[in-house]
Amino acid sequence: MAKQQDKIGALWTRESRGAAGGNEYLKGEITIAGVKAEIVVFRNGYKQSDKYPSHIIYASTSRPAADDREPDPTDAEAERNGA
């Protein structure tokens, strides 16, 4: 079994929502050379042979929560105009 100090991260199984609903993917974080990165891993839908990877890793782009977003100045303007 691998030693704890050999561990570079962890992944969790998730299920997509929206138009691509029901597709499983992995989400987590890795740390390499002291740099932490959030990643997502998807099955390669274009795999045609064993020469192609079975999964593709992407850097995760987090969406800010509604309360964490910068206020949109056009929202205040729309409120003043009765929208």
GUGU-427648 format. One record per residue (C-alpha): residue number from 1; x, y, z; residue in one letter. Coordinates in nm, 4 decimals, always signed. Layout:
<sites>
   pos       east      north         up   code
   NUM          X          Y          Z      A
...
</sites>
This chain:
<sites>
   pos       east      north         up   code
     1    +0.0000    +0.0000    +0.0000      M
     2    +0.1206    +0.3530    -0.0741      A
     3    +0.2554    +0.5653    +0.2090      K
     4    +0.0601    +0.8705    +0.3263      Q
     5    +0.3424    +1.1030    +0.2131      Q
     6    +0.3068    +0.9650    -0.1413      D
     7    -0.0514    +1.0899    -0.1617      K
     8    -0.0914    +1.3896    -0.3947      I
     9    -0.4681    +1.4335    -0.3865      G
    10    -0.8158    +1.2886    -0.3826      A
    11    -1.1117    +1.2582    -0.6204      L
    12    -1.4859    +1.2239    -0.5649      W
    13    -1.7412    +1.0776    -0.8034      T
    14    -2.0004    +1.3324    -0.9181      R
    15    -2.2903    +1.3308    -1.1617      E
    16    -2.3397    +1.6125    -1.4110      S
    17    -2.6546    +1.8221    -1.4212      R
    18    -2.8161    +2.0247    -1.6963      G
    19    -2.8072    +1.9266    -2.0627      A
    20    -2.5430    +1.6585    -2.0025      A
    21    -2.7274    +1.5222    -1.6996      G
    22    -2.6484    +1.1783    -1.5701      G
    23    -2.2853    +1.1582    -1.6832      N
    24    -2.0384    +1.0598    -1.4123      E
    25    -1.7118    +1.2465    -1.3659      Y
    26    -1.4483    +1.2834    -1.0952      L
    27    -1.3762    +1.6061    -0.9083      K
    28    -1.1045    +1.6793    -0.6574      G
    29    -0.7722    +1.8375    -0.5917      E
    30    -0.4080    +1.7487    -0.6303      I
    31    -0.0948    +1.9040    -0.4842      T
    32    +0.2289    +1.8862    -0.6805      I
    33    +0.5476    +2.0608    -0.5651      A
    34    +0.3434    +2.2462    -0.3032      G
    35    +0.0945    +2.3850    -0.5560      V
    36    -0.2684    +2.2842    -0.5039      K
    37    -0.4946    +2.2559    -0.8084      A
    38    -0.8621    +2.1666    -0.8380      E
    39    -0.9278    +1.9234    -1.1221      I
    40    -1.2107    +1.7418    -1.2978      V
    41    -1.1729    +1.4133    -1.4857      V
    42    -1.4079    +1.3115    -1.7668      F
    43    -1.4340    +0.9908    -1.9665      R
    44    -1.2912    +1.0417    -2.3173      N
    45    -1.5937    +1.0240    -2.5474      G
    46    -1.3656    +1.0301    -2.8524      Y
    47    -1.1629    +0.7181    -2.7654      K
    48    -1.1258    +0.5090    -3.0804      Q
    49    -0.8521    +0.2651    -2.9771      S
    50    -0.6096    +0.1855    -2.6959      D
    51    -0.3808    +0.4594    -2.8291      K
    52    -0.6296    +0.7195    -2.6989      Y
    53    -0.6571    +0.8000    -2.3272      P
    54    -0.9644    +0.6661    -2.1476      S
    55    -1.0021    +0.9828    -1.9358      H
    56    -0.9113    +1.3500    -1.9767      I
    57    -0.8044    +1.5787    -1.6866      I
    58    -0.8958    +1.9484    -1.6810      Y
    59    -0.8191    +2.2281    -1.4380      A
    60    -1.1432    +2.3040    -1.2573      S
    61    -1.2975    +2.6460    -1.2969      T
    62    -1.5045    +2.7144    -0.9892      S
    63    -1.8226    +2.9142    -1.0172      R
    64    -1.8569    +3.1740    -0.7431      P
    65    -2.1586    +3.1367    -0.5162      A
    66    -2.4309    +3.3975    -0.5671      A
    67    -2.3313    +3.5759    -0.2446      D
    68    -1.9608    +3.5832    -0.3399      D
    69    -1.9998    +3.7483    -0.6810      R
    70    -1.9162    +4.1096    -0.7404      E
    71    -2.2315    +4.3215    -0.7635      P
    72    -2.3387    +4.3872    -1.1209      D
    73    -2.3880    +4.7644    -1.1702      P
    74    -2.6503    +4.6966    -1.4375      T
    75    -2.8668    +4.5201    -1.1742      D
    76    -2.8877    +4.8387    -0.9659      A
    77    -2.9681    +5.0420    -1.2769      E
    78    -3.2455    +4.8011    -1.3758      A
    79    -3.3941    +4.8280    -1.0254      E
    80    -3.3983    +5.2088    -1.0445      R
    81    -3.5752    +5.1871    -1.3829      N
    82    -3.8431    +4.9552    -1.2440      G
    83    -3.7262    +4.6383    -1.4206      A
</sites>
